[in-house]
Amino acid sequence: MSKGRHVRRGVKVQHSIIDGVLPLLEEISAVDGVKKVIPAVISVITYNPKEIKKPVIKFQRETISGFKLLAHSRGRVQEIFVVVEKSKRKNVKKKIESMIQC
């Protein structure tokens, strides 16, 4: 991934990222085959699940260029887009799913 002024360890940080999620995104960006990790919209959720003590990332769906993940933390949810090399898509999906299941 090219080094831009808004890129930190493979993660685009031009906009806000919910608390505690950046280290997880940096781990995902280090997976072989991941081109970019792009955090997107942060939304406030109306319910505040007490069981979420630390940030949680969930796989939502596949996209044309990779995957869409959702990060949950303390009453907020953020979309995360992961751009992946087409030839390594299956391997990257397996690795990401195993990382976020912890």
C-alpha positions in Angstrom: 0.0 0.0 0.0 1.4 3.4 -0.9 2.3 5.7 1.9 0.0 8.7 2.0 -0.3 11.3 4.7 -3.5 9.7 5.9 -2.2 6.1 6.0 -1.0 4.6 9.3 0.3 1.0 9.1 -1.9 0.1 6.2 -5.1 1.8 7.6 -6.5 5.0 6.1 -7.0 7.3 9.1 -8.3 10.5 7.4 -11.4 10.4 9.5 -12.3 9.2 13.0 -12.0 5.6 14.1 -14.0 4.4 17.1 -12.0 3.8 20.3 -9.9 0.6 20.4 -10.4 -0.5 16.8 -7.2 0.8 15.2 -4.9 -2.0 16.5 -7.3 -4.6 15.2 -7.4 -2.8 11.8 -3.6 -2.7 11.7 -3.5 -6.5 12.2 -6.0 -7.0 9.4 -3.9 -4.7 7.1 -0.8 -6.8 7.7 -2.5 -10.0 6.3 -0.9 -11.0 3.0 -3.3 -10.0 0.1 -4.9 -7.0 1.9 -4.4 -3.9 -0.2 -6.3 -1.3 1.9 -8.3 -1.0 5.1 -10.7 1.9 4.9 -12.8 2.9 8.0 -16.0 4.6 6.9 -19.2 6.0 8.6 -19.5 5.9 12.4 -23.1 5.6 13.6 -24.5 5.9 17.1 -26.7 3.0 18.0 -29.8 3.5 20.2 -29.1 0.5 22.4 -26.0 0.1 24.4 -25.2 -3.6 25.0 -23.5 -4.0 28.4 -21.7 -7.1 27.2 -19.5 -5.2 24.8 -16.6 -4.2 27.0 -14.0 -4.0 24.2 -14.3 -3.4 20.5 -15.7 -6.2 18.4 -15.4 -6.6 14.6 -17.8 -8.7 12.7 -17.8 -9.9 9.1 -20.8 -8.5 7.3 -20.5 -9.4 3.6 -18.3 -9.6 0.5 -18.1 -6.7 -1.8 -16.8 -6.4 -5.4 -13.3 -5.3 -4.2 -13.1 -7.3 -0.9 -15.1 -7.3 2.3 -17.3 -5.2 4.5 -16.8 -5.5 8.3 -18.7 -3.8 11.1 -16.9 -2.6 14.3 -18.9 -2.2 17.5 -17.8 -0.3 20.5 -19.7 1.4 23.4 -22.8 2.6 21.6 -21.2 3.1 18.2 -20.8 1.1 15.0 -18.4 1.7 12.1 -18.3 0.3 8.7 -14.8 -1.0 7.7 -14.0 -1.8 4.0 -11.1 -4.2 3.2 -9.8 -4.1 -0.3 -8.2 -7.5 -1.3 -6.2 -8.9 -4.1 -8.6 -11.0 -6.2 -6.3 -14.0 -6.3 -5.9 -14.2 -2.5 -9.6 -13.5 -1.6 -10.4 -16.9 -0.1 -7.2 -17.1 2.0 -7.7 -13.5 3.3 -11.3 -14.2 4.2 -10.3 -17.2 6.3 -7.5 -15.3 8.1 -9.7 -12.3 8.8 -12.5 -14.5 10.1 -10.1 -16.4 12.4 -8.7 -13.1 13.7 -12.0 -11.5 14.6 -13.4 -14.6 16.3 -11.0 -14.2 19.2 
